[in-house]
Amino acid sequence: MKHPLPVRPAHICVLRLSALGDVCNLVPTIRVLQRLWPDARITWIIGKGEHSLLSGLSGVEFIVYDKASGWAGMREIWRQLGDTRFDVLLHMQQALRASALSLGLKADLRIGYDKARAKDWQNWFTHRQLAPHDRAHVLESFLDFARLLGGEERVDAEPLRWDLAIPDSAYQEAARVTGETPYVVISPCANPRLRNFRNWSAEGYAAVIAHAWEEHGLRTVMTGGSSAQEQEMGARIRVLCAEEAVIDAIGGTSLKGLLAMLDRARMVIAPDSGPVHMANALRTPTLGLFATTNPDRAAPYCWRRFVVDRYPDAVRRYLHKSPEAIPWGTRVRHPDAMSLIRADDVIAQFDALLDAAPSASPRSEPDHET
């Protein structure tokens, strides 16, 4: 017998710890839940870095878990929520760490992914699972939780909303880097992880930077973290560019400062990484570079038609299969896959995106069609 769904949940727990792009893709689901049940409390258990990005999100109580704290951090959250019982817990993280954390939370109903989408035996930790949704984008997978609770018709009738909180101090931080002239943002590197292989070439980025400067008079601000890989990439790109065309801000902003910078950019260009989803959440025109991950699953949602997509080519060349023959979400873990993207591909999409949104403001409403 299935556990019954709450008709009017009074307290909803959202369990999603990481990562930056994923928590951005989850925010529209939070907004839908708020509109369906405006009196409901929403508590979101979230990772430390992800909280620094989303802090101030209206109508949400955050409980922060630092994964570096391990079991001690989990026990502290259990103690903090010891007297709290949720009407429903939305288990949105397909990871054993999150499932272990969920064990110490009190909830009348625990909802997780269907068997096809669940990982690390997540379905063992939930009472009910989502309906199957083949070939779903990450953002749509999150909305499936709201669809189960509130009904598909009600949820799909709602517009996508993010309304991220950006303080004035963040805009001031960004302005100290960018100045007042128009600019585009390039975040050249994805999170440095073993066998990630999502990064394009320094030469390709340099060609796009030159085009933005010489043909459109747009400077490029490079952003990213402080890892050695990102610093090295920034240095390689700078050497290939005219000094006046590029501002190197890699490792030089807070996450809120980066949000403010993306909010005021004419365009954001990046591989599959947090910044493309951050920019998407701000309605900033976004050009994603995809070859090792499937853009149908993970592209910046509102700007999917502007993606440079070499994923099918990479699957055929390096996995020796057709895209239709591999499991949804398969990554092409080959160091040469991103080299299938050519500078001319990116420049063509750059011009198309500028033409489609020549005066795109941070609050503009892009076409949501694929």
Protein Blocks (a to p, Z undefined) as FASTA:
>chain_A
ZZdddfbdfbdcdddfbdfklmmmmmmmmmmmmmmmmmbccdddddfklmmmmgoiahia
cddddfklmmmlmmmmmmmmmmpccfbdcdfbdcfklmmmmmmpccfbdcdddfklpghh
lmmmpfbdcdddehiafklmmmmmmmmmnopklmmmpccdfkpacdfklmmmmmmmnomb
dcddddfbccddehklpaccfklmmmmmmmmmmmnopacddeddfbfklmmmmmmmmmmp
cfklpccfehiacfklmmmmmmmpcbdcddddfklmmmmmnopacddddfkbcfklmgcf
klmmmpccfklmmmmmmnopafklpcehiacddfklmmmpcfklmmmmmmmmmmmmmmac
fkbccdfbZZ
